[in-house]
Amino acid sequence: MLPVRRYQILKALVQEYIATGQPVGSKHLVDRYGLTCSSATVRNELAALEESGHVYQPHVSSGRIPTDFGYREFVDCILEEDFPISHYTPYNELCDRYLPHMTEVDNLVMRTSALLSNLTHYVAIVLAPMINFAQVCKIDLLQMGPRRALVVLITNSGQVVSCHLDVREDVSADHIGEVKRFLNEALVNKRAYEVRALCGELKLGLPPFSLAVQVLDELVACLDEADRDRVHHMGVGELAALPDFAETAQLRPLLNLLEDGLAMLDTLSEVAEARRMVVRIGSENTRQELGGMSLVMMNYASSCSDGVVGVIGPTRMDYQRSIAAVRLAAQGLSEMT
């Protein structure tokens, strides 16, 4: 824990660097933040902060900028502060635009990521709840052509899983209806993980190449795919517009990571297990692709399992705004899922 005056100087320096992106000098801190000590005292405190690894001087004659360790000291203190995101003018407008009353989880997740990216100007990322513990409410089987069908599974949490099916032979509307009734009688009110097991059992009493067997196989494949596609992100363009990423090549590792849903799933799953706000700054990230960035993430509780919502941005992130926005999004998702 830093002495009070030293922390106040560090806090002012971090806030100024976040706002300007320029190294901060002692005189500027005194003038801008109304510090009650002299420039000479501030210089001495900055030298002490540099010695302790909280700040560094990129050039001999320049001001200081925070290190990852300095950001950590700042973030640990503000995590306990109440900083309402609703103080921002566009908040209500964005909520009205992006979060109308919705029951479908996938839509809610995508709209939440759009809202979060708009509020923070960083990449927003949302891990949808696992479908495993959701209950099946309804299964639809729709004929799309002579040998094409659409299978739709709807859960009690509003998740919708759908997939197209190439039917091996021409089927009548009556036969489609029979298979649909069979599926609903067997699978409605079952949890998704139970459906996976039941599909195998149900197939044992059916002709091996029947439409019902095809649909059961497709349902299992769709449920597996739904869990792989739980990671949604939005706002890469927001990051590209920041001076921190003037060279687009700096974003390529992050883009590759975001495209690999399974790799990102590992990081987000750790946050879900933590069950609290998690902030990882620069070198604290375990994945090399995130080494120069900060993550602000929080779990949210749904009716079937936990998900995660958060933002990815530069280490020169507006942490107060990001933490407040992520907390708000997590609260909203918990209430609506």
C-alpha positions as CSV (number, residue, x, y, z in Angstrom):
1,M,0.0,0.0,0.0
2,L,1.4,3.4,-1.0
3,P,1.5,6.4,1.3
4,V,-1.6,8.6,0.8
5,R,0.2,11.5,-1.0
6,R,2.2,9.2,-3.2
7,Y,-1.0,7.3,-4.3
8,Q,-2.8,10.6,-5.0
9,I,0.1,11.6,-7.3
10,L,0.0,8.2,-9.0
11,K,-3.7,8.5,-9.4
12,A,-3.5,11.9,-11.0
13,L,-0.7,10.7,-13.3
14,V,-2.7,7.7,-14.4
15,Q,-5.8,9.7,-15.1
16,E,-3.9,12.3,-17.1
17,Y,-2.0,9.7,-19.1
18,I,-5.3,7.9,-19.9
19,A,-6.8,11.2,-21.0
20,T,-3.9,12.4,-23.2
21,G,-1.6,9.5,-24.0
22,Q,1.4,11.8,-23.3
23,P,4.1,11.5,-20.6
24,V,3.2,13.6,-17.5
25,G,5.5,16.0,-15.7
26,S,5.4,17.2,-12.1
27,K,4.5,20.9,-12.9
28,H,1.6,19.8,-15.0
29,L,0.2,17.6,-12.2
30,V,0.4,20.4,-9.7
31,D,-1.3,22.9,-12.1
32,R,-3.9,20.5,-13.5
33,Y,-4.9,18.6,-10.4
34,G,-4.5,21.3,-7.7
35,L,-2.0,19.2,-5.6
36,T,-1.2,20.9,-2.3
37,C,2.5,20.2,-2.6
38,S,5.2,21.8,-4.7
39,S,6.6,20.7,-8.0
40,A,9.8,19.7,-6.3
41,T,7.9,17.4,-3.8
42,V,6.0,15.9,-6.7
43,R,9.3,15.2,-8.5
44,N,10.6,13.4,-5.5
45,E,7.4,11.4,-5.2
46,L,7.6,10.5,-8.9
47,A,11.2,9.4,-8.5
48,A,10.1,7.1,-5.6
49,L,7.3,5.8,-7.8
50,E,9.8,5.1,-10.5
51,E,12.1,3.3,-8.1
52,S,9.1,1.1,-6.9
53,G,8.2,0.2,-10.5
54,H,4.9,2.1,-10.7
55,V,6.0,4.6,-13.4
56,Y,8.8,5.0,-15.8
57,Q,10.4,7.7,-17.9
58,P,10.5,6.9,-21.7
59,H,13.1,9.6,-22.3
60,V,15.5,11.4,-19.9
61,S,13.9,14.8,-20.4
62,S,10.3,13.6,-20.6
63,G,7.5,13.1,-18.0
64,R,6.5,9.7,-16.6
65,I,3.9,7.2,-17.7
66,P,2.4,4.3,-15.7
67,T,3.7,0.8,-15.8
68,D,1.4,-2.3,-15.6
69,F,2.2,-2.3,-11.9
70,G,1.2,1.3,-11.6
71,Y,-2.1,0.7,-13.4
72,R,-2.7,-2.3,-11.0
73,E,-2.3,-0.1,-7.9
74,F,-4.8,2.4,-9.4
75,V,-7.3,-0.3,-10.5
76,D,-7.2,-2.1,-7.1
77,C,-8.4,1.2,-5.5
78,I,-11.1,2.1,-8.0
79,L,-12.6,-1.4,-8.0
80,E,-14.1,-0.5,-4.6
81,E,-15.5,2.8,-5.9
82,D,-19.1,3.3,-7.1
83,F,-18.9,5.0,-10.5
84,P,-22.3,5.0,-12.1
85,I,-22.2,4.7,-15.9
86,S,-25.6,6.4,-16.2
87,H,-23.8,9.7,-15.6
88,Y,-22.8,9.5,-19.3
89,T,-25.2,11.4,-21.5
90,P,-25.6,8.7,-24.2
91,Y,-26.3,5.9,-21.7
92,N,-30.2,6.1,-21.7
93,E,-30.3,6.5,-25.5
94,L,-28.1,3.5,-26.1
95,C,-30.0,1.3,-23.6
96,D,-33.3,2.2,-25.3
97,R,-31.7,1.4,-28.7
98,Y,-29.9,-1.8,-27.9
99,L,-31.8,-3.4,-25.1
100,P,-35.5,-3.6,-25.9
101,H,-37.4,-6.3,-24.1
102,M,-36.0,-9.5,-25.6
103,T,-36.4,-13.2,-24.7
104,E,-33.9,-14.7,-27.2
105,V,-30.5,-15.0,-25.5
106,D,-28.5,-14.8,-28.7
107,N,-30.1,-11.5,-29.6
108,L,-29.6,-10.2,-26.1
109,V,-25.9,-11.2,-26.1
110,M,-25.2,-9.5,-29.4
111,R,-27.1,-6.3,-28.5
112,T,-25.3,-6.2,-25.2
113,S,-21.9,-6.4,-26.9
114,A,-22.9,-3.6,-29.2
115,L,-24.0,-1.4,-26.2
116,L,-20.8,-2.1,-24.3
117,S,-18.6,-1.3,-27.3
118,N,-20.5,1.9,-27.9
119,L,-20.2,2.9,-24.2
120,T,-16.4,2.2,-23.9
121,H,-15.1,2.4,-27.5
122,Y,-13.2,-0.9,-26.9
123,V,-13.8,-4.5,-28.1
124,A,-16.8,-5.9,-26.2
125,I,-16.9,-9.6,-25.6
126,V,-19.7,-11.7,-24.2
127,L,-19.7,-15.4,-23.4
128,A,-23.2,-16.8,-23.7
129,P,-24.4,-19.2,-21.0
130,M,-23.8,-22.9,-21.7
131,I,-26.8,-24.5,-23.2
132,N,-26.1,-27.8,-21.3
133,F,-28.4,-27.0,-18.4
134,A,-31.2,-25.3,-20.3
135,Q,-34.5,-27.1,-20.6
136,V,-36.0,-27.9,-24.0
137,C,-39.3,-26.0,-24.5
138,K,-40.1,-26.9,-28.1
139,I,-38.7,-28.6,-31.2
140,D,-39.8,-27.6,-34.6
141,L,-39.2,-29.6,-37.8
142,L,-40.0,-27.6,-41.0
143,Q,-40.0,-28.8,-44.5
144,M,-37.9,-26.5,-46.7
145,G,-38.1,-28.5,-49.9
146,P,-38.4,-32.0,-51.3
147,R,-35.3,-33.1,-49.5
148,R,-34.5,-30.2,-47.2
149,A,-35.7,-29.7,-43.6
150,L,-34.9,-27.2,-40.8
151,V,-34.6,-28.4,-37.2
152,V,-35.2,-25.7,-34.5
153,L,-34.7,-26.3,-30.8
154,I,-35.9,-23.6,-28.3
155,T,-34.9,-23.6,-24.6
156,N,-36.5,-22.1,-21.5
157,S,-33.7,-19.5,-21.3
158,G,-34.5,-18.2,-24.8
159,Q,-31.6,-19.9,-26.6
160,V,-32.4,-21.0,-30.1
161,V,-30.5,-23.8,-31.9
162,S,-31.2,-24.4,-35.5
163,C,-29.7,-26.4,-38.4
164,H,-30.5,-27.4,-41.9
165,L,-30.9,-31.1,-42.8
166,D,-30.4,-32.8,-46.2
167,V,-33.0,-35.5,-46.1
168,R,-32.0,-38.8,-47.8
169,E,-35.4,-39.3,-49.5
170,D,-38.5,-37.4,-50.3
171,V,-40.7,-37.1,-47.2
172,S,-44.4,-36.0,-46.9
173,A,-45.7,-33.2,-44.7
174,D,-47.5,-35.9,-42.7
175,H,-44.3,-37.7,-42.0
176,I,-42.5,-34.5,-41.0
177,G,-45.4,-33.9,-38.5
178,E,-45.1,-37.4,-37.1
179,V,-41.3,-37.0,-36.4
180,K,-41.9,-33.6,-34.9
181,R,-44.5,-35.0,-32.4
182,F,-42.2,-37.9,-31.6
183,L,-39.3,-35.5,-30.8
184,N,-41.4,-33.2,-28.7
185,E,-42.9,-36.1,-26.7
186,A,-39.4,-37.6,-26.0
187,L,-37.3,-34.4,-25.5
188,V,-39.4,-31.5,-24.2
189,N,-38.6,-30.5,-20.6
190,K,-35.3,-32.4,-20.7
191,R,-32.1,-30.6,-20.1
192,A,-29.8,-30.2,-23.1
193,Y,-27.2,-32.5,-21.7
194,E,-29.9,-35.1,-21.2
195,V,-31.0,-34.7,-24.8
196,R,-27.5,-35.7,-25.9
197,A,-27.8,-39.0,-24.1
198,L,-31.4,-39.6,-25.0
199,C,-30.8,-39.2,-28.7
200,G,-28.5,-42.2,-28.6
201,E,-31.1,-44.3,-26.7
202,L,-34.0,-43.2,-29.0
203,K,-32.0,-44.2,-32.1
204,L,-31.8,-47.8,-30.9
205,G,-35.5,-48.4,-31.6
206,L,-35.6,-46.7,-35.0
207,P,-34.7,-47.8,-38.6
208,P,-31.0,-46.7,-39.1
209,F,-31.6,-44.5,-42.1
210,S,-34.9,-43.0,-41.1
211,L,-35.7,-39.3,-40.9
212,A,-36.0,-39.4,-37.2
213,V,-32.5,-40.8,-36.8
214,Q,-31.1,-38.1,-39.1
215,V,-32.8,-35.4,-37.0
216,L,-31.5,-36.9,-33.7
217,D,-28.0,-37.0,-35.0
218,E,-28.3,-33.4,-36.3
219,L,-29.6,-32.2,-32.9
220,V,-26.6,-33.6,-31.1
221,A,-24.3,-31.9,-33.6
222,C,-26.2,-28.6,-33.2
223,L,-25.9,-28.7,-29.5
224,D,-22.2,-29.3,-29.6
225,E,-21.8,-26.5,-32.1
226,A,-23.9,-24.1,-29.9
227,D,-21.4,-24.5,-27.0
228,R,-18.4,-23.9,-29.3
229,D,-20.1,-20.7,-30.6
230,R,-20.7,-19.1,-27.3
231,V,-18.1,-16.3,-27.7
232,H,-19.5,-13.1,-29.3
233,H,-17.5,-9.9,-29.9
234,M,-18.0,-6.5,-31.4
235,G,-16.0,-3.3,-31.8
236,V,-12.6,-4.2,-33.3
237,G,-13.0,-1.0,-35.4
238,E,-13.2,1.0,-32.2
239,L,-9.8,-0.2,-31.2
240,A,-8.3,0.4,-34.6
241,A,-9.4,4.1,-34.3
242,L,-7.3,4.6,-31.1
243,P,-3.8,6.1,-31.4
244,D,-2.5,3.2,-29.2
245,F,-3.0,0.9,-32.3
246,A,-1.9,3.3,-35.1
247,E,-0.1,0.3,-36.6
248,T,-2.8,-2.2,-37.7
249,A,-0.3,-5.0,-37.3
250,Q,-0.5,-4.5,-33.5
251,L,-4.1,-5.8,-33.6
252,R,-3.5,-8.9,-35.7
253,P,-2.7,-11.2,-32.8
254,L,-6.0,-10.1,-31.1
255,L,-8.0,-10.6,-34.3
256,N,-6.6,-14.1,-34.6
257,L,-7.5,-14.9,-31.0
258,L,-11.0,-13.5,-31.4
259,E,-11.6,-15.7,-34.4
260,D,-10.5,-18.7,-32.5
261,G,-13.5,-19.1,-30.3
262,L,-12.1,-22.1,-28.4
263,A,-8.9,-20.3,-27.4
264,M,-10.8,-17.3,-26.1
265,L,-13.2,-19.6,-24.3
266,D,-10.4,-20.8,-22.0
267,T,-9.7,-17.2,-20.8
268,L,-13.4,-16.4,-20.3
269,S,-14.1,-19.7,-18.5
270,E,-11.5,-18.7,-15.9
271,V,-13.4,-15.5,-15.3
272,A,-16.7,-17.4,-15.0
273,E,-15.1,-19.6,-12.3
274,A,-13.8,-16.5,-10.4
275,R,-17.4,-15.2,-10.0
276,R,-16.3,-11.6,-9.6
277,M,-15.0,-8.6,-11.5
278,V,-11.6,-9.5,-13.0
279,V,-9.2,-6.9,-14.4
280,R,-6.0,-8.2,-16.2
281,I,-3.5,-5.6,-17.2
282,G,-0.9,-6.0,-19.9
283,S,1.7,-8.5,-18.8
284,E,-0.7,-10.1,-16.3
285,N,-2.5,-11.8,-19.2
286,T,-1.6,-15.4,-19.7
287,R,-2.1,-15.3,-23.4
288,Q,0.7,-13.7,-25.4
289,E,-1.8,-12.1,-27.9
290,L,-3.2,-10.0,-25.0
291,G,0.2,-8.9,-23.6
292,G,-0.1,-5.3,-24.5
293,M,-3.8,-5.0,-23.6
294,S,-6.1,-4.9,-20.6
295,L,-9.2,-7.0,-20.0
296,V,-12.1,-6.0,-17.8
297,M,-14.5,-9.0,-17.3
298,M,-17.3,-10.1,-15.0
299,N,-19.5,-13.2,-14.8
300,Y,-23.3,-13.0,-14.9
301,A,-25.8,-15.6,-13.7
302,S,-28.5,-17.0,-16.0
303,S,-31.2,-19.5,-15.5
304,C,-29.0,-22.3,-16.8
305,S,-25.4,-21.4,-16.2
306,D,-23.0,-18.5,-15.8
307,G,-21.7,-16.4,-18.7
308,V,-19.1,-13.6,-18.9
309,V,-19.2,-10.1,-20.2
310,G,-16.3,-7.6,-20.6
311,V,-14.1,-5.4,-22.7
312,I,-10.6,-5.6,-24.2
313,G,-8.7,-2.4,-24.8
314,P,-5.3,-0.8,-24.4
315,T,-3.5,-0.7,-21.1
316,R,-4.2,3.1,-21.3
317,M,-7.8,2.2,-20.8
318,D,-10.4,4.3,-19.1
319,Y,-10.7,1.8,-16.2
320,Q,-13.4,3.7,-14.2
321,R,-15.7,3.8,-17.2
322,S,-15.0,0.3,-18.3
323,I,-15.5,-1.2,-14.9
324,A,-18.8,0.6,-14.4
325,A,-20.0,-0.4,-17.9
326,V,-19.1,-4.0,-17.5
327,R,-20.7,-4.1,-14.1
328,L,-23.9,-2.7,-15.6
329,A,-23.9,-5.1,-18.5
330,A,-23.4,-8.1,-16.1
331,Q,-26.3,-6.9,-13.9
332,G,-28.5,-6.5,-17.0
333,L,-27.7,-9.9,-18.4
334,S,-28.3,-11.6,-15.0
335,E,-31.7,-10.0,-14.8
336,M,-32.8,-10.7,-18.4
337,T,-31.5,-14.3,-18.8
